[in-house]
Each structure stands twice: as C-alpha cells, then as structure tokens.
Amino acid sequence: MDKKDFICSIPFHYSEVFKDRHYLCCPGWLNEDVYESGDILKDFNSEKSNQIRESLLDGSYKFCSETQCPHLVALKDGKHIDGRLVPKAEFNHKAEFNNINLCFDESCNLKCPSCRTNFINFKGRDRETVEEKLIQVETTLAPTLRKMTLTGGGDPFFSPSFRKFLLRFEPSKFPKLKNIHLITNGNLWNEQLWSKLHKIHPFVETAEISIDAATKDTYENKTRLGGNWNQLMDNLKFITSINSIKTFTFSFVTQDTNYKEMLEFYNIFRIFNELKDKNYTVFFNHITNWGTFTEEQYKAKDISNPEHKEHNEFLMELRKIDRLPNVLHNFGHLVDKKKTII
C-alpha cells in the first residue's frame, strides 16, 4: 500500500504537549516542534501545525520518519495497525483538538538511561508550569477532549501534580471524554492507589506498561534504574485483572543491554491468565536519543544500526519474535516484504 493513498488522521486532532515543546504526534515519529506561545490550543492551530497537516494531505509525509513510525512501516507491508491511516476518499480533514498526551511533567521514580541521566522530580517553577497547563486542560480543552494520555514524559502515579489531577478528576468537566490512557512503568500502580482513583476507573480502557527487560538483573541494573522487578511482577498481576481495561501494550525499548531478552519478554505475558480476555500488544521499540547520549554512546546503544558490532546477533533475535502474534515493532526497514530478516 502507498502512503499517498492514505492520510494519517493523528495531527488533525492530537498533540503531545511538553513543558516547552509541542508535537502533533510522537516526536520520535514526527519530530517537528509547533510550540510558539505555550497556549496549547493556539499552537495546535498555528501556521506550522497547518503545514504539517498539508504534508499529509499532499501525500509527501515530509515531516514524518518512515523508519521510526510503526504505522508507516506496517503500511508498506500491506497492514493496518489501527484506524489512524484513513483512505483519502474517506477523510474529513477538519482539525479539531480532541486527544492530548500530557508530557509536560517529567517527574518519575525511575532513572532509565534511555530517557534521562538523573532522577527527575519537578519542583518550584517547573511544577507551577505543570499546574498552569493542567488548568488549560481542565478549562479550555475539556469540552472537546475525547481522550487523554498520562504520560509520555514521566510517570503519572509519581508526579504529585498528575496524581492530584487524577484524584480531583471531575467527569462533568469532560462531557465528551471516552478514554484516559495511562502510560506508566507500573512500579507504583497497586491496588491501594487504584482504589483512591475511583473517579477515573470507567474511563481507563487502555494502558501501556513500559518495562524494557525480561529479567530482574537487566531491569534493576541496566534499563530501569530505581525499579523493583518483584514489585512490578506483583503489580502486573493486579493491573491485568482490572475489568475496565480492555487493551494493554507492554513496551520494550530495544538496545544493546536487553536485545537478547526480546523473546523472553514476549513470553512473560503468557503467565497472566487475565490477558486471555484482553487485547494486548508487545511492542519492541527502536531506541531514540532524547539528548541523554553522546553520538558515540548512542551508536553503542543502537543495536539496529547495521554498523553495530552485534547487529547480526540482533537480527537473529528479531527473527525469533517478528512473526509472533501480538507483536509490534518498528524495525520494518530490516524486514523485506516477504518477512525475511535482511
């Protein structure tokens, strides 16, 4: 299938909003910052934002990464992952803000090397900025929002601001809201905390747990510094049993320290009997340099780079999981149309 015959609907209704950056898609997939004023709605409707949408309407996708975006990768292979890529003839291209990813608080209980160099807990002016943006969400944006994601920047259960936002959540302020999508490392998501967040329960239909390891040693000492593997496994048993959540993603940022655990990571979720009645995806993600690595360090981490000394070993591991059910990855550029690992 040709991308020129489809239009990605995401930038017409979605934003990932950071403290001083604003994107119309995952910045690893569409890395064009539309931040101008800090007014979320104005920046969504800015000239730069409209230029990005025009690149989708004309079929060029010139702002998008065709190697990083798993949806464009899948399209080349004749597949649809979800409904975001709409046939041109069926697309209504009116822009309406109804889906936001709250990425503007980077506070997190973990120090993952792929994401940051130190533990981060916003305080002072940084926390004030978070609160100001949450006011925008609860007032200006609330009437049209259909989906909210917390969070692409940190952990929603560790951030004091996001946790309070979820505790004070008032459904009447969000008349069109259908889904609150949670992205978390899962270490703090236990039954006790969940019971306190009862107002959001009917809205949490989907969740992503980012893990990046299949063993205690890799998790605690290489990819998820500050994490507790045993606590995570206990929490996952509870999380996957929550009735309202119908769809899960378990994500794995693939790098030099964990790529040999890809198949083992996939197999972990067979033990959770609750998932038999759920939709779930195991997502193997290409590592991105978010400014935490030097160029040389990133080359050492990026196992998908053909110049990496262990690249052929990585391809062997990729071959093990590539055709398995429920697997999604963005290494399609390493797989030809006949599903052969290059």
C-alpha positions in Angstrom: 0.0 0.0 0.0 1.2 3.5 -0.8 1.1 6.2 1.8 -0.1 8.7 -0.8 -3.4 6.9 -0.8 -3.9 7.4 2.9 -4.0 10.3 5.3 -2.8 10.0 8.9 -5.5 11.5 11.0 -3.4 12.0 14.1 -2.1 15.5 13.6 -5.7 16.7 12.9 -6.8 16.0 16.4 -3.9 15.0 18.7 -1.0 16.7 20.5 1.9 15.7 22.7 2.5 18.7 25.0 5.8 19.1 26.9 6.9 21.9 29.2 8.3 24.0 26.3 7.7 21.8 23.3 4.6 20.7 21.4 4.2 18.0 18.8 1.3 16.7 16.7 2.4 13.1 17.0 5.1 11.1 18.8 8.2 13.2 18.4 10.2 10.1 17.6 7.9 9.6 14.5 7.2 13.3 13.6 9.9 15.4 15.1 8.6 18.9 14.3 8.0 21.2 17.3 5.0 23.6 16.9 5.5 25.3 20.3 5.1 29.1 20.0 3.0 30.7 22.7 2.5 28.0 25.3 -1.2 28.3 24.7 -2.0 24.7 23.8 -5.0 25.4 21.5 -3.3 28.3 19.7 -0.2 26.2 19.0 -2.4 23.4 17.7 -3.9 25.8 15.2 -0.6 27.6 14.3 0.8 28.0 10.7 3.5 25.4 11.4 0.8 22.9 12.5 -1.2 23.5 9.3 2.0 23.0 7.3 2.4 19.5 8.9 -1.2 18.7 8.1 -0.8 19.8 4.5 2.2 17.4 4.1 -0.2 14.6 4.9 -2.9 15.8 2.5 -0.5 16.1 -0.3 1.0 12.6 0.4 4.6 13.7 0.9 4.7 12.9 4.7 7.9 15.0 4.6 7.9 15.7 8.3 7.5 12.0 9.2 10.0 9.3 9.8 9.2 6.2 7.7 11.6 4.1 9.7 10.6 5.1 13.2 6.8 5.2 12.7 5.5 1.6 13.0 2.3 2.6 11.2 4.0 3.8 8.1 6.3 0.7 8.3 3.2 -1.6 8.6 1.5 0.2 5.7 4.4 -0.7 3.4 3.8 -4.3 4.4 0.2 -4.0 3.4 -1.1 -3.9 7.0 -3.1 -1.5 9.2 -2.3 -1.4 12.9 -5.3 0.8 13.8 -7.6 3.2 12.2 -5.3 6.3 12.1 -4.4 5.9 8.4 -7.6 6.7 6.5 -8.2 6.3 2.8 -8.0 9.7 1.1 -11.5 9.5 -0.3 -13.0 8.9 3.2 -11.1 11.5 5.1 -12.7 14.6 6.6 -9.7 16.9 7.2 -11.2 19.4 9.6 -8.8 19.9 12.5 -10.4 19.5 16.0 -8.4 19.1 19.2 -9.8 16.1 21.0 -6.8 13.9 22.0 -3.9 15.0 24.2 -0.8 13.4 25.7 0.2 15.2 28.9 4.0 15.0 28.6 4.8 18.3 30.5 5.8 16.7 33.8 8.9 14.6 33.6 8.8 13.5 37.2 9.5 9.8 37.6 10.5 7.3 40.2 13.0 5.7 37.8 16.2 6.8 36.1 16.1 4.9 32.8 19.3 5.6 30.8 17.4 5.6 27.5 15.3 8.6 28.8 17.3 10.6 31.4 20.7 10.9 33.2 19.3 11.7 36.7 16.2 11.1 38.7 13.7 13.9 38.0 11.0 15.4 40.3 9.6 18.7 39.2 9.6 21.4 41.8 9.3 25.2 42.0 8.7 27.0 38.7 8.7 23.7 36.8 5.8 22.4 38.9 4.0 25.7 38.6 4.2 25.3 34.8 2.6 21.9 35.0 -0.2 23.2 37.1 -0.8 26.1 34.6 -1.1 23.6 31.7 -3.4 21.4 33.7 -5.7 24.4 34.2 -5.7 24.8 30.4 -6.7 21.1 30.1 -9.5 21.4 32.7 -10.9 24.6 31.2 -10.1 25.4 27.5 -9.6 21.9 26.2 -12.0 19.8 28.4 -15.2 20.5 26.4 -13.9 18.8 23.2 -11.5 16.2 24.6 -12.3 12.5 23.8 -9.0 11.0 25.0 -6.2 11.9 27.4 -2.9 10.2 27.9 -0.8 10.4 31.0 2.1 10.5 30.4 4.7 10.3 27.7 7.2 12.3 29.9 7.4 10.7 33.3 5.1 8.5 35.5 1.5 9.7 36.2 1.5 8.0 39.6 4.8 9.5 40.8 4.1 13.1 39.6 2.4 15.0 42.5 0.7 17.2 40.0 -0.7 14.4 37.8 -1.6 12.3 40.8 -3.7 15.2 42.2 -5.2 15.8 38.8 -6.4 12.2 38.7 -7.7 12.3 42.3 -9.7 15.5 41.7 -10.9 14.4 38.2 -14.5 15.5 37.7 -16.2 13.7 34.8 -18.7 16.6 34.3 -15.9 18.9 33.1 -15.1 16.5 30.3 -18.5 15.8 28.6 -17.1 14.0 25.5 -14.3 12.1 27.2 -14.2 8.4 26.4 -10.8 7.2 27.4 -7.9 8.0 29.8 -4.9 6.1 28.5 -2.2 5.5 31.2 1.5 5.1 30.3 3.5 4.0 33.3 6.4 1.9 34.5 3.9 0.1 36.7 6.0 0.2 39.9 3.5 2.3 41.8 0.3 1.1 40.3 -1.0 -1.2 43.1 -4.5 -2.0 44.4 -4.3 0.6 47.2 -3.5 3.5 44.9 -6.0 2.4 42.3 -8.9 2.3 44.8 -8.2 6.0 45.6 -8.6 6.9 41.9 -12.1 5.5 41.6 -13.4 8.5 39.6 -11.2 7.6 36.6 -12.0 3.9 36.6 -14.8 4.0 33.9 -12.5 6.0 31.6 -9.3 3.8 31.8 -9.9 1.4 28.9 -6.3 1.2 27.7 -2.8 1.2 29.3 0.8 0.9 28.3 3.4 -0.5 30.7 7.0 0.3 29.8 9.4 -2.3 31.0 12.4 -2.8 28.7 13.6 -6.0 30.3 12.8 -9.7 30.9 15.0 -10.4 33.9 15.5 -8.8 37.3 19.2 -8.1 36.7 18.6 -6.3 33.4 15.6 -4.4 34.8 17.1 -3.2 38.0 20.8 -2.7 36.9 20.7 -1.8 33.2 17.5 -0.4 31.8 15.2 0.6 34.7 17.4 2.1 37.4 15.4 2.5 40.6 12.9 -0.1 39.7 11.9 -3.2 41.6 11.3 -6.2 39.4 9.4 -8.3 42.0 7.1 -5.4 42.8 6.5 -4.9 39.1 5.5 -8.6 38.6 3.1 -8.4 41.6 1.6 -5.2 40.2 1.2 -6.6 36.7 -0.9 -9.4 38.1 -3.3 -6.8 39.6 -3.2 -4.4 36.7 -4.1 -7.0 34.1 -7.0 -8.1 36.2 -8.7 -4.7 36.1 -12.0 -5.2 34.3 -12.4 -1.8 32.7 -9.1 -2.1 30.9 -9.6 -3.9 27.6 -6.3 -3.2 25.8 -2.7 -3.3 27.0 0.6 -2.5 25.4 3.8 -3.9 27.0 6.7 -1.9 25.6 10.4 -2.7 25.3 12.9 -0.1 24.2 15.4 -2.3 22.4 19.1 -1.6 23.0 22.4 -3.2 23.4 21.8 -4.2 27.0 18.5 -6.1 26.5 18.0 -7.2 22.9 18.8 -10.9 23.8 15.8 -10.8 26.1 13.2 -10.0 23.4 11.7 -13.5 23.1 11.8 -13.9 26.9 10.0 -10.6 27.3 7.3 -11.7 24.9 6.8 -15.0 26.8 6.3 -13.2 30.2 2.8 -12.3 29.4 1.6 -15.8 28.8 1.6 -16.3 32.6 -1.1 -13.7 33.1 -4.4 -15.6 32.7 -6.4 -12.4 32.8 -5.0 -11.4 29.4 -6.9 -14.2 27.7 -9.9 -12.0 27.6 -8.0 -8.8 26.7 -6.4 -7.3 23.6 -2.7 -6.9 24.1 0.4 -5.9 22.1 4.1 -6.5 22.9 5.8 -3.5 21.3 9.6 -3.6 20.6 10.6 0.0 20.0 13.7 1.4 18.4 15.8 3.3 20.9 15.8 7.1 20.4 18.4 9.6 21.6 16.4 12.1 23.7 19.6 14.0 24.4 20.8 11.6 27.0 23.7 10.1 25.0 26.7 11.5 23.1 26.8 10.5 19.4 29.3 7.7 20.2 27.2 6.4 23.2 24.1 6.3 21.0 25.9 4.3 18.4 26.9 1.8 21.1 23.2 1.6 22.2 21.5 1.4 18.8 21.7 -2.3 18.1 19.6 -1.9 14.9 22.4 0.1 13.3 24.0 -2.2 10.6 27.4 -0.8 11.7 26.9 -2.1 15.3 29.3 -4.9 16.1 26.4 -7.0 17.4 23.9 -6.1 14.7 23.8 -9.6 13.2 23.1 -11.1 16.6 20.2 -8.6 17.0 18.8 -9.7 13.6 18.8 -13.3 15.0 16.8 -12.2 18.0 14.4 -10.1 15.8 13.8 -13.2 13.7 12.5 -15.0 16.8 9.8 -12.6 17.5 9.0 -11.0 14.2 6.1 -13.3 13.2 4.7 -14.0 16.6 1.1 -13.0 17.3 0.5 -9.7 19.3 4.0 -8.4 18.4 4.5 -4.9 17.0 7.9 -3.4 16.3 9.4 -0.5 14.2 12.2 -2.5 12.7 10.3 -3.0 9.5 13.2 -1.4 7.5 15.1 -4.5 8.5 12.4 -6.9 7.2 11.6 -7.2 3.5 8.1 -7.7 2.1 8.4 -11.5 2.3 9.0 -11.1 6.0 12.6 -12.1 5.7 15.1 -10.5 8.1 17.6 -8.6 6.0 
